[in-house]
Amino acid sequence: MVNGLEDVIAAETVLSDVDGQAGRLIIRGHSLDELAEGSCYEDVLGLLWVELIDGCPDARGLAAGLGAARVRAFEHVRAVDRQLLALPLYDVVLSLLTRIEDGDDLATALNLVAAPAVFAPAVIRLRLGREPLPPDPMLPHAADMLRMLQGVRPSATQVEALDRYLVTASDHGLNASTFAARVIASTHAGLAAAAIGAFCALKGPLHGGAPGPVLDMLDDIEEPDRAPTWLESALANGERLMGFGHRVYRVRDPRADALKAALELLTRSGEVTVERLRLAEAVERAALELLARHKPDRRLQTNLEFYTALLLEALGFPRDAFTCVFAASRVGGWIAHAREQTLRGRLIRPQSRYVGPRAQAIA
Ligand code: ACO
């Protein structure tokens, strides 16, 4: 038995190739390094969905379809009452996701992509006692998401930074949430069932729940000089350093580099302070040194979530919304994998080895 299914191949996919030894990510034939620079989220959706979703249009058609889907998603925001709003943000978004009609078609796929992008900004504003802002279907997806959050038209740099994030996190092989989506899709449940199951798998800190705690760590460390002592004591207490380590990557996580570049864009335009970036870099340096000593055989590197935390903070998302913003990106990958599984896969039904007590006669 392989604990945690490490190195087990459980699906064939044309969607993404995570090469842990080379530190490279390929999304449908394109290297992430190239995609993250010049593409918007609609481009990567087109790349992921082509031939898997009937009638999938080009990036322009997807932008228009997504705009209309954001308007439809906004209708569900009315369901948020005081009782629902008292729940953690993640739970409010989860509850709104369950209102989306299930299906296997393009309209369902677009509704599911639009949903977290609309729900998260709306719930953030409601919690602050502000009116949620209706979507502008004419705007590109990333620009509208930021406008619904901030209440003003975002700067071009902010839109570019969010697009880089949405593209970078869109798909990543058989990670825990994508695997969950494929298991659900293998029963021929619809796309909404697969995406909601995947959203639940994203919640934990070992997967999509890490970036909030990354910022808690930076807040606690406060000054670059304090990083080594703070981190050493966390490791001595048996804690994991959030934003570091990965099941597959052994040299580097290319997504961390793509997001660090996006963060540097925001630093140049004054949206991230140089002090914040310096603190993050000092923490990263100290963590990598300590982890190399702590686990010399494991080669623990910075993962996607470390710079995600700083990037989303700079764009104005509160830390308890980070998992929902992650979902706003990864949902495109979940849908593509769910369709691939339904069209080309079989029911996923592995075996377990029984290690419990032997059968006994009931007295
Ligand atoms: N800090 C300290 N120790 C670590 C870390 C870390 N960040 N990551 C792994 N280790 C240690 C483990 O404690 C373990 O030690 P042990 O063998 O003495 O028990 C050893 O390295 C191997 O760890 P595993 O849990 O087997 O590694 P796995 O491949 O399952 O874990 C994971 C990957 C979950 C990402 C892990 O590195 C981790 O917990 N990181 C911190 C949380 C985090 O950043 N999550 C976001 C991941 S990125 C994403 O999902 C989008």
Boltz pocket constraint, residues with backbone or C-beta under 6 A from the ligand:
constraints:
  - pocket:
      binder: B
      contacts: [[A, 4], [A, 175], [A, 205], [A, 206], [A, 207], [A, 208], [A, 210], [A, 239], [A, 240], [A, 241], [A, 242], [A, 243], [A, 244], [A, 245], [A, 246], [A, 247], [A, 248], [A, 295], [A, 298], [A, 300], [A, 303], [A, 304], [A, 305]]
      max_distance: 6.0
